[in-house]
Amino acid sequence: MTASGSTRVSSTLPLGRQVAISNISGPTYVTAQLLVQQIAYKLSDKIFSYSPESFDLDVAVKEWAAKRENNIHGEATSVLPLQTRSGAGSFALGYIFSKDFDLSKRHIPQTLLAPSLSLHHLRAALDQLSLLYSVASPFVAHVAAVDYSAKHGLVTEYESALQIAEDLGLGLVSSSSAYETQHMALFSTLLAAVLPTIHIYDGLRTSRETLRVIDALSEVGVAEIYKNVSKEAESLNKRLDNAGKVVELLRAFNNELGTAYEPFEYHGHEAPETVLVVFGSVESQLAKQVVSRLAAEGKQVGVVNVRIYRPFIEEAFLNVLPASVQQIAVFGQVRDAVSVEDASIQSALFSDVLAAVSFADKWASEPTVVDVKYAASDVHTPSSVATVIEQVTSKPGQAAEVSLTLLKQGEQYTFWDLDNSPAAGAPSSIGSIFAQESTNNVYVNEAHDNIIQGGVVRTEIRSSKQTIEAPYIVEHADVTYVGEEKLLKDVAILDEVKPGGKVILRLPAFKPEDTEKRIAPAARRTIQQNGLQLFALDSSFSPALGKHASLLVELAFFQVSRPDTTPEKLLKAGVVAEDKTTFQEILDSLGQWLVPVEVPAAWAEAEISVPTSQSFKLNSFVPFDKEEAEQVPQVGGWESAAKGLLFKEAYGTQTTLRPDLTVKTHTITVKENRRLTPLTYDRNIFHIEFDLGDSGLTYDIGEALGIHADNDVEQVQDFIKFYGLNGDDLVQVPSRENSTALETRTVFQSLVQNIDILGKPPKRFFEALAEFATDEKERSKLEFLGSKEGTEAYKQKSEVDTVSYVDIFEEFPSARPAFQELVRIVAPLKRREYSIASAQAVSPTAVALMIVVVDWVDTKGRTRYGHASRYLSKLTVGTTVTASVKPSVMKLPAKSTAPLIMAGLGTGLAPFRAFVQYRAMEKAQGKEIGPILLYLGSRHQREEYLYGEEWEAYLDAGIVTLLGAAFSRDQPQKIYIQDRMRQTMKDIVKAYIDLEGSFYLCGPTWPVPDVTEVLQEAIAVEAKASGRKVDPRKEIERLKENGRYVLEVY
């Protein structure tokens, strides 16, 4: 426990901690969002906040309002938290135009705090306000540019603000850095006296990064500037249009502050040929810094940062453009990557720039204007901006990485940990200690990815003697701390450490001989190749250390990053344990729990079989809440459902289009269901084909179809009778696709379509059911089956007896949970997925599957069946089915000439039917196709030559080059797929090695080692013939990484 580690409240506050409004003054640590809230609180009558709960855009103003802090008008500002939904803004509109409104307050601004994702819902209210503004109070909206994308997480989104400001005639002012956010928030509030105004700024990083502002305006300063400039605003020439008033108001504002803000600001070469036009906080800062750097090197480039976008003051824009400019590149944001590629879509900024240039008479030869679009999800760095400039200047070659000079004069650190780690607060404490150094400027930024490892927090700290503006991720950390070793498998963390940098890795129970096993191969290679110094932090060295996890990280960090820091300095700075004795004991043992790790040269050759699979995505501002309250299903009649529908807000009812479905579902119709094996044969393998109709279902080659199968109706009715249920009662049950979402069904419907009552119970079910057993012997037996000691007995029931939930309820009759409890402990039904046996390009309105009915006889002599395979086998033509599509690793090579080597066992042939159909279509279109080697395996040719006639036809047509069929039981000696492959080794060598083909295996797992061995032999044969030395095992791994060795086995 550190003294500096007081409770963190929000990332919108400096170092996460509340700040008294009176303490914001002069040199002080703040966040841009805190400064926005200071201006909003001091100048407003009311603040209407549409901040989502985790965004915390209003956390400071709510605190100040609760303490009844006065604004400049002598009253406490009211803060009204509101929800973003349809009709949002009506409350604010109603207050402003209320008959009861105190007209003595008409001159006092009304303020709105919101993220840009709320603007769509606020549009109607803003439209009304704009139309009636002549009789309204001054109105300003401080908008944090942030939206949520399901694919990319949180993104910086400006487009909606630009579009709404243009459509509704609103003012739009942008802050280009955290340092000027306070000024622009103040100016926007003053501008609200002229027209309703939006002040927008980066809502992801700029607004949340802790930094020191040297000249932050105090309460007194804010009041004085506001009152002085307001007086000047009252005397503005009434004949001026809005653009003229903005110019005059900005001039008065600059005179009062001693600043030189302009609607458009130019930076760069004095005689540029290409000028970039940008809007947005991060975009403006990066473009300014990169262009200044390139201009200093003699490159004729410049940038115009747009500060006031609406009204768009064309004269001011044209005045800042140098006469030498030949090309104007508008760096304009559009919604997504699809819009970037769509030539018919232009960025909003481009339209204004093009119009201004087209009607100007400034140039003898008018500059060309190009639209350089980027998606809201794009993350900008100096290198990415330099690349954009390189592209628009049409210079050959690739843009070199830009590393700004200012950052080389400072230090950069990153911290990675699970968000529920006891040491997760250590970076904030370290930032607090740094902040006490008056000669340094410290920058602290925190980001959360709630997907990786169930919740990861990344904290970045920069420290510099000079003021810097670096609104982008740390790319070259001096020191990195990793609090969970598994993170190195998921994320390429060490790629962001500078060569020769230092890494502190928490390794509990550290043993030098186990280091290689515990660190991911990719991380080991990076450590060796980049010359990184590795330190192991063993928090389990002493049980006492576990109580001081944060302190351990802080001490380890200072030992590694600043080894000359004395204990006395740390004590003075605030790193103190519960008592100084404990602190000293931990410090004295530092050499035992913080150990330098030797990095062997062999780590540079570490085999990377599984590359890091994820990239860190900022998808939350807060840690993942792992303590969510469990929803309890309820049983009731139609009356309770009616109440929920009539009084939605009171009962928390949400009406959405299948909110439970995490995947998009479609209703398709059976058009064919035919058995492929004889009726007398013991295996029922069937081909089923569906008509897609107008379902909208689309699929790619190799993908799988998810079937949302129902339970057997007869068995469900038997269970309802046995259990004593009323099938018509209504019940809230977990959705089959999302167990956290509840839906209302009848008991009968829920047992048929939601609850896996006929499925196999997991071990935890027995433990849960034991709580409901009233018979002591039954309770003891259930507890034993659910315990570690009962593992063998559980395996007998699950794997040998293959019992279902129903069987267990029958065996233990005293364990009768109420239906709402039964729903809680029995798993929901899941969809079953089958490889698609058709190509949509060939059959646009159909999708086909090949399925084997899974059946077996249990220990009681009962014939049992697989849930979905039996359901599908009984479907008749015309029956509708709910289905969804699942992506797969089985993908065709991009080139039609690339050879295919395919091995399928039984129903594993399904995706290869689609592959061959597609290649046959390509050949029919006149395209050249590569060789196709198809190996198939089953027991008997007469009964199981699945799609045999089709394969023979494709072979005769020259589409399939080689057909290697292995029928294992048609001769005395068994022949398998790997045997047929060995018999055709020359064909495999040519197709796979010489012509760089791709190999696919689909079916059960057992042939994988044998088939892989054949491919390794082929690699060895080719290497020997060509005189090369190749390790076949490593070559297989390389082929895997390149997508040329693909397995889909089960």
Secondary structure by P-SEA (a helix, b strand, c coil): cccccccccccccccccccccccccccccccaaaaaaaaaaaccccccccccccccccaaaaaaaaacccccccbbbbbbbbbbccccaaaaaaaaaccccccccccbbbbbbbcccccccaaaaaaaaaaacccccbbbbbccbbbbbcccccccccaaaaaaaaaabbbbbbbccccaaaaaaaaaaaaccccbbbbbccccccccbbbbbcccccaaaaaaaaaaaaaaaaaccccccaaaaaaaaaaaaaaaaccccccccccccccccbbbbbbcaaaaaaaaaaaaaaaaacccbbbbbbcccccccaaaaaaaccccccbbbbbccccccccccccccccaaaaaaaaaaaacccccbbbbbbbbcccccccccaaaaaaaaaaaacccccccbbbbaaaaabbbbbbbbcccccccaaaaaaaaaaaacccbbbbbbbbbbcccccbbbbbbbbbcccbbbbccccccccbbbbccccccccccccccccccbbbbbbccccccccccccccaaaaaaaaaabbbbbbbcccccccccccaaaaaaaaaaaaacccccaaaaaaaccccccaaaaaaaaaaccccbbbbbbbccccccccccccccccccccccccccccbbbbbbbbcaaaaaaaaaccccccccccccccccbbbbbbbbcbbbbccccccccbbbbbbbccccccccccccbbbbbbccccaaaaaaaaaaacccccbbbbbcccccccbbbbbcaaaaaaccccccccccaaaaaaaccccccaaaaaaaaaaacccaaaaaaaacccccccaaaaaaacccccccaaaaaaacccbbbbbbcccccccccccbbbbbbbbbbbbccccbbbbcaaaaaaaaccccbbbbbccccccccccccccbbbbbbbccccaaaaaaaaaaaaaaaaacccccbbbbbbbbccccccccaaaaaaaaaaaccccbbbbbbcccccccccaaaaaaaaaaaaaaaccccbbbbbbbccccaaaaaaaaaaaaaaaaaaaacccccaaaaaaaaaaacccccccc
